[in-house]
Amino acid sequence: MPIIRFDPFRNDIFSWKQPFFEDIEDWPELTMTQGLNIYEEQDKVVVKAVVPGIPEDKLDITYEDGILHIRGSVEETEEEKKKKKVVYRKQMISSVDYTTYLPRAIDPGKIEAEVKNGVLTIQAKVAEEAKPKRIMVKTSAKK
């Protein structure tokens, strides 16, 4: 077998044949969850999630036991399909499904959500019991 120099910038990495690759016809599609950012600002936790093409009324956001779940999907309706003259069709479906733990306990009554330019921004106040507390050290006088 000849030695082939590895080049990470070459597009045909799997063009050479190995015995264990011959039986595989379709490679699984690589999927990645991107578009979820979580950070803290002063006394609140901010979550930004990419929700391209999904309107506010199609989003379902739940928070329970420290877990934030964002779901949403939209697809073209039959009415929209009938209004168009089809030249090329590929089913238009957009969906997101994010699940994450939040870094601090939050006050469930003070959660705000807003969608702007395809980005969902959730702001939640940190719960009072999760905020840092200063503890005074008592001195003991020895007699």
BELWO-V944680 format. One record per helix or strand of 3 or more residues. SS is the DSSP state (H for helix, E for strand). FROM is the first residue (numbers start at 1). LEN is the number of residues. If there is no record, write none. Layout:
BEGIN
ss = [SS SS]
from = [FROM FROM]
len = [LEN LEN]
END
This chain:
BEGIN
ss = [H E E H E E H E E E H]
from = [19 36 44 56 59 67 78 93 106 119 128]
len = [3 6 7 3 6 9 5 9 11 8 3]
END
